[in-house]
Amino acid sequence: MNETLNLCGAVGRCPMNYAMSLIGGKWKMQILCSLNSGGTMRYNALKRRVAGISNTVLAAALRELEADGLVRREEYLEVPIRVEYTVTEAGREVVPILEQLTAWAQKRMRQEAAHEAG
């Protein structure tokens, strides 16, 4: 086993737990993927792309992603005020991992569907 993963016995030092604290939850990965594929977006455009998310949850997730350095919030002093969100370099670094996770999940879903049909 990879030596780094051996630290997972101590939750406070586990790299996987740290990573999941940054991107875990129901919506953060979808928000990152939407911003990465769609580019810079305003709040309402992002909300439309992430179907089913409430305003409260989206606002909270964006605040957390911004605090963790994965999303940048740019506020323009216009009337009405304009706010745009962009994935940071740190956020872009995690996208290939999310793509690999998606490929793994798709494979598992196909296997389960074949098993249930079979």
C-alpha positions in Angstrom: 0.0 0.0 0.0 1.2 3.5 -0.7 2.9 5.0 2.4 0.8 8.2 2.2 -2.4 6.2 2.4 -1.1 4.5 5.6 -1.6 7.8 7.4 -5.4 7.3 7.0 -5.5 5.6 10.4 -5.2 9.1 11.8 -8.2 11.0 10.4 -6.6 14.4 11.1 -3.6 13.5 8.9 -5.3 11.5 6.2 -4.8 13.1 2.7 -7.9 11.5 1.4 -10.0 13.0 4.3 -8.4 16.3 3.6 -9.3 16.1 -0.2 -12.8 15.1 0.6 -13.3 18.0 3.0 -12.5 20.3 0.1 -14.5 18.7 -2.7 -16.9 16.3 -0.9 -20.6 16.7 -0.4 -23.4 16.5 -2.9 -22.7 19.6 -4.9 -19.1 20.8 -4.8 -17.9 18.4 -7.6 -20.7 19.4 -9.8 -20.0 23.1 -9.3 -16.3 22.6 -10.0 -17.1 20.6 -13.2 -19.7 23.1 -14.4 -17.4 26.1 -13.9 -14.5 24.2 -15.5 -16.4 23.3 -18.6 -18.5 26.5 -18.8 -15.8 29.0 -17.9 -16.4 32.1 -15.9 -20.1 32.3 -14.9 -22.4 34.5 -13.0 -24.4 33.0 -10.1 -27.7 32.5 -12.0 -26.0 30.9 -15.0 -24.2 28.5 -12.6 -27.4 27.7 -10.8 -29.1 26.8 -14.1 -26.2 24.4 -14.9 -26.4 22.7 -11.6 -29.9 21.4 -11.7 -31.7 20.9 -8.5 -29.5 23.0 -6.2 -31.1 25.5 -4.0 -29.9 29.1 -3.6 -28.8 28.5 0.0 -26.8 25.4 -0.8 -25.2 27.0 -3.9 -24.2 30.1 -2.0 -22.8 28.1 0.9 -20.8 25.7 -1.4 -19.4 28.6 -3.4 -18.3 30.3 -0.2 -16.5 27.1 0.9 -14.9 26.5 -2.5 -13.7 30.1 -2.5 -12.4 29.9 1.1 -10.5 26.7 0.1 -9.0 28.4 -3.0 -10.7 26.3 -5.6 -13.0 29.0 -6.9 -12.4 32.7 -7.4 -15.2 35.2 -6.8 -14.9 38.5 -8.7 -17.2 41.3 -7.8 -17.7 44.2 -10.2 -19.0 47.5 -8.7 -21.8 48.1 -11.2 -25.5 48.7 -10.9 -26.8 46.1 -10.4 -23.7 44.5 -8.9 -22.1 41.8 -11.0 -20.4 38.8 -9.5 -18.6 36.1 -11.5 -17.1 32.8 -10.5 -14.1 31.1 -12.0 -12.2 27.9 -11.2 -8.7 28.6 -9.9 -5.6 26.8 -10.9 -6.0 24.6 -7.8 -9.5 23.8 -8.8 -8.4 22.9 -12.3 -5.8 20.5 -10.9 -8.6 18.4 -9.4 -10.7 18.1 -12.6 -8.7 15.2 -14.2 -9.2 13.3 -10.9 -12.9 14.0 -11.1 -12.9 12.8 -14.7 -11.2 9.6 -13.7 -13.7 9.1 -10.9 -16.5 9.6 -13.4 -15.0 7.0 -15.7 -14.7 4.6 -12.9 -18.3 5.2 -11.8 -19.6 4.8 -15.4 -17.9 1.5 -15.6 -19.3 0.3 -12.3 -22.8 1.5 -13.3 -22.6 -0.5 -16.6 -21.4 -3.6 -14.7 -24.3 -3.3 -12.2 -26.8 -2.8 -15.0 -25.5 -5.8 -16.8 -25.6 -7.9 -13.6 -29.2 -6.8 -12.9 -30.2 -7.6 -16.5 -28.4 -10.8 -16.6 
